């Protein structure tokens, strides 16, 4: 008899309205530990807003969000990231363009390695040791994502696809438990898409990181995901095996209507 899967992230009756506009309409969902879950839906279906709700970027209108068994409803984004290791990306690659690839990762890693802002900029032996350890981890991650040759290149000099890879590597610095990726394959070429897909699978397999991926490229999303969830008008329309979800007449109709 197989054990019940552990829940990494739970949404209970999550609602988010912007004035009269209901973006998320009472969503109940569980994302399971070690799973790669695709989140899809027509434009305006509430996918990115749902990520905002999970990560404290916007306050909920109603409902609760739990990381494991911890109720994180109302927590600020940095507290969620630091204490629960729940991170998200954005549709546009967010990097420090004036910093090198290595320094981008070091900055990302400071969130977990340094207890507060003052210690981040201190000059004692403890701070030097933490920065040294962060640089060592950054080198490993840059090698993993195929950017080792750009270790000392400024992020602003990288292509958009390389910046997406750099953002992905940055998210691995604090050793996350859950990563929410918002359209990680948008605007990049097929070779770069495959590289990001390979890295998602590798991190999931080796570190057990739970991924939830919003993406409009249905073929790529179906190929990388263990499970698909479809939103429509802020509600869950379908949830389950990727092949079955893609064939669901309600899903087909929602995309044709959108």
C-alpha positions as CSV (number, residue, x, y, z in Angstrom):
1,X,0.0,0.0,0.0
2,X,1.6,3.2,-1.1
3,X,2.0,6.2,1.2
4,X,-0.1,9.3,0.7
5,X,1.8,12.0,-1.1
6,X,3.0,14.9,1.1
7,X,1.4,18.3,0.4
8,X,4.0,21.0,-0.3
9,X,1.5,23.9,-0.9
10,X,-2.2,24.1,-0.2
11,X,-4.8,26.7,-1.4
12,X,-8.1,26.7,0.4
13,X,-10.9,28.9,-0.9
14,X,-8.4,31.4,-2.3
15,X,-10.1,34.4,-3.8
16,X,-8.6,37.6,-5.2
17,X,-10.7,40.5,-6.5
18,X,-9.6,43.8,-7.9
19,X,-12.6,46.0,-7.4
20,X,-15.5,44.4,-9.4
21,X,-13.0,42.1,-11.2
22,X,-12.7,38.6,-9.8
23,X,-9.2,37.3,-10.8
24,X,-9.2,34.1,-8.6
25,X,-12.5,32.7,-7.6
26,X,-12.4,30.3,-4.6
27,X,-9.5,28.0,-5.7
28,X,-8.9,24.8,-3.7
29,X,-5.6,23.1,-4.8
30,X,-2.9,20.9,-3.4
31,X,0.6,20.8,-4.9
32,X,2.5,17.7,-3.8
33,X,6.1,17.4,-2.7
34,X,8.5,16.5,-5.4
35,X,6.0,16.9,-8.2
36,X,6.3,19.0,-11.4
37,X,2.8,20.5,-11.9
38,X,1.8,22.5,-15.0
39,X,-0.6,25.4,-14.6
40,X,-2.3,26.5,-17.8
41,X,-5.3,28.4,-19.0
42,X,-6.4,31.1,-21.4
43,X,-5.2,34.7,-21.0
44,X,-6.9,36.3,-18.1
45,X,-7.7,33.0,-16.3
46,X,-5.9,34.0,-13.1
47,X,-2.6,32.0,-13.4
48,X,-0.1,34.8,-12.5
49,X,-2.5,36.2,-9.9
50,X,-2.7,32.8,-8.2
51,X,1.1,32.9,-8.0
52,X,0.9,36.4,-6.5
53,X,-1.5,35.0,-3.9
54,X,0.8,32.1,-3.0
55,X,3.9,34.2,-2.5
56,X,2.5,37.2,-0.6
57,X,2.8,39.7,-3.5
58,X,-0.9,40.6,-3.1
59,X,-3.3,40.2,-0.1
60,X,-6.0,37.6,-0.4
61,X,-9.6,38.7,-0.7
62,X,-10.6,35.4,1.0
63,X,-9.1,32.0,1.8
64,X,-5.9,30.6,3.1
65,X,-2.5,29.5,1.8
66,X,-0.4,26.8,3.6
67,X,3.2,25.8,3.0
68,X,3.2,22.3,4.2
69,X,1.2,22.6,7.5
70,X,2.2,26.3,8.1
71,X,-0.5,28.9,7.4
72,X,1.4,31.6,5.5
73,X,-1.7,33.7,4.7
74,X,-0.8,37.4,5.0
75,X,2.9,36.8,5.2
76,X,5.2,39.2,3.2
77,X,7.0,37.8,0.1
78,X,10.4,37.9,1.7
79,X,9.3,36.1,4.8
80,X,7.8,33.4,2.7
81,X,10.9,33.1,0.7
82,X,13.3,33.1,3.6
83,X,11.4,30.9,6.1
84,X,9.5,28.5,3.8
85,X,11.9,28.5,0.8
86,X,9.0,29.2,-1.5
87,X,10.2,31.2,-4.5
88,X,8.7,32.5,-7.7
89,X,10.0,33.8,-11.0
90,X,8.3,36.5,-13.2
91,X,7.5,36.5,-16.9
92,X,10.3,39.0,-17.5
93,X,13.8,37.8,-16.5
94,X,14.7,39.6,-13.3
95,X,18.5,40.0,-13.0
96,X,20.9,42.7,-11.9
97,X,22.2,43.8,-15.2
98,X,25.2,45.6,-13.9
99,X,26.4,42.6,-11.9
100,X,28.3,39.5,-13.2
101,X,26.5,36.2,-13.4
102,X,28.4,35.0,-10.3
103,X,27.5,38.1,-8.3
104,X,23.8,37.8,-9.3
105,X,23.8,34.3,-7.7
106,X,25.7,35.6,-4.6
107,X,23.1,38.3,-4.1
108,X,20.3,35.7,-4.4
109,X,22.0,33.4,-1.9
110,X,22.4,36.1,0.8
111,X,18.7,35.8,1.5
112,X,19.3,32.5,3.2
113,X,23.0,32.7,4.3
114,X,22.8,36.1,6.1
115,X,20.5,36.6,9.1
116,X,19.8,40.3,8.4
117,X,20.8,43.3,6.3
118,X,23.5,44.5,8.6
119,X,25.3,41.2,8.5
120,X,25.1,41.1,4.7
121,X,27.3,44.2,4.5
122,X,29.6,43.5,7.5
123,X,33.3,42.9,7.0
124,X,34.0,40.3,9.7
125,X,35.4,36.8,9.2
126,X,31.9,35.3,9.5
127,X,30.7,37.4,6.6
128,X,33.7,36.7,4.5
129,X,33.2,33.0,5.1
130,X,29.6,33.1,4.1
131,X,30.4,35.0,0.9
132,X,33.2,32.5,0.1
133,X,30.7,29.7,0.5
134,X,28.2,31.5,-1.7
135,X,30.7,31.9,-4.5
136,X,31.5,28.2,-4.4
137,X,27.9,27.3,-4.7
138,X,27.4,29.9,-7.4
139,X,30.2,28.3,-9.4
140,X,28.5,24.8,-9.1
141,X,25.1,26.2,-10.2
142,X,26.5,28.1,-13.2
143,X,28.2,24.9,-14.3
144,X,24.9,23.0,-13.9
145,X,22.9,25.4,-16.1
146,X,25.6,25.8,-18.7
147,X,26.7,29.3,-17.9
148,X,30.1,28.6,-16.4
149,X,31.9,30.3,-19.3
150,X,29.9,33.5,-18.4
151,X,30.7,33.5,-14.7
152,X,32.3,37.0,-14.9
153,X,30.1,38.4,-17.7
154,X,27.7,41.2,-16.7
155,X,24.0,40.0,-16.9
156,X,23.2,43.0,-19.1
157,X,25.5,41.6,-21.8
158,X,23.7,38.2,-21.9
159,X,20.9,37.2,-24.3
160,X,17.4,37.0,-23.0
161,X,17.5,33.2,-22.9
162,X,20.8,33.3,-20.9
163,X,19.2,35.8,-18.5
164,X,16.3,33.3,-18.0
165,X,18.9,30.6,-17.2
166,X,20.7,32.9,-14.8
167,X,17.4,33.7,-13.1
168,X,16.7,30.0,-12.7
169,X,20.1,29.4,-11.2
170,X,19.6,32.3,-8.8
171,X,16.5,30.7,-7.5
172,X,18.4,27.6,-6.6
173,X,20.9,29.5,-4.4
174,X,18.8,29.5,-1.2
175,X,18.1,25.8,-1.6
176,X,14.3,26.2,-2.2
177,X,11.6,23.6,-1.5
178,X,9.1,25.0,-3.9
179,X,9.6,27.0,-7.1
180,X,6.8,28.7,-9.0
181,X,7.9,29.5,-12.6
182,X,5.8,32.1,-14.5
183,X,6.2,31.5,-18.3
184,X,9.9,30.3,-18.1
185,X,9.9,29.4,-21.8
186,X,8.4,32.6,-23.3
187,X,10.5,34.5,-25.8
188,X,13.4,32.0,-26.0
189,X,14.5,29.6,-28.7
190,X,14.0,25.8,-28.7
191,X,17.5,25.0,-27.7
192,X,17.3,27.3,-24.6
193,X,13.8,25.8,-23.8
194,X,15.3,22.3,-23.8
195,X,18.1,23.4,-21.6
196,X,15.7,24.9,-19.0
197,X,13.5,21.8,-19.2
198,X,16.6,19.6,-18.5
199,X,17.5,21.7,-15.5
200,X,14.0,21.5,-14.1
201,X,14.0,17.8,-14.4
202,X,17.5,17.5,-12.9
203,X,16.8,19.7,-9.9
204,X,13.5,17.9,-9.3
205,X,15.1,14.5,-9.5
206,X,18.2,15.3,-7.4
207,X,16.9,17.7,-4.9
208,X,13.2,16.9,-4.7
209,X,12.2,20.5,-5.4
210,X,8.5,20.9,-6.1
211,X,7.8,22.9,-9.3
212,X,4.6,24.7,-10.4
213,X,5.0,26.0,-14.0
214,X,2.7,28.5,-15.7
215,X,3.2,28.2,-19.5
216,X,1.4,28.8,-22.8
217,X,3.5,26.3,-24.7
218,X,1.2,23.4,-24.1
219,X,3.4,20.7,-25.8
220,X,6.5,21.7,-23.6
221,X,4.3,22.0,-20.5
222,X,2.7,18.5,-21.0
223,X,6.2,17.0,-21.7
224,X,7.8,18.2,-18.5
225,X,4.8,18.0,-16.1
226,X,3.6,15.0,-13.9
227,X,0.2,16.7,-13.6
228,X,-1.7,19.5,-15.2
229,X,-4.1,22.0,-13.7
230,X,-6.2,24.2,-15.9
231,X,-7.7,27.5,-14.8
232,X,-10.6,29.3,-16.5
233,X,-12.1,32.5,-15.3
234,X,-10.3,32.2,-12.0
235,X,-11.5,28.7,-11.2
236,X,-10.1,25.2,-11.6
237,X,-11.5,23.7,-14.7
238,X,-9.5,20.5,-14.9
239,X,-6.8,18.7,-12.8
240,X,-5.0,15.5,-13.4
241,X,-3.0,13.4,-15.8
242,X,-1.6,15.7,-18.6
243,X,-2.8,13.5,-21.5
244,X,-6.3,13.3,-20.1
245,X,-6.5,17.0,-19.2
246,X,-5.4,18.1,-22.7
247,X,-8.2,15.9,-24.3
248,X,-10.8,17.2,-21.9
249,X,-13.6,18.8,-24.0
250,X,-14.0,21.6,-21.4
251,X,-10.3,22.5,-21.7
252,X,-10.5,22.5,-25.5
253,X,-13.6,24.7,-25.4
254,X,-12.0,27.1,-22.9
255,X,-9.0,27.6,-25.1
256,X,-11.1,28.0,-28.3
257,X,-13.3,30.5,-26.5
258,X,-10.3,32.4,-25.2
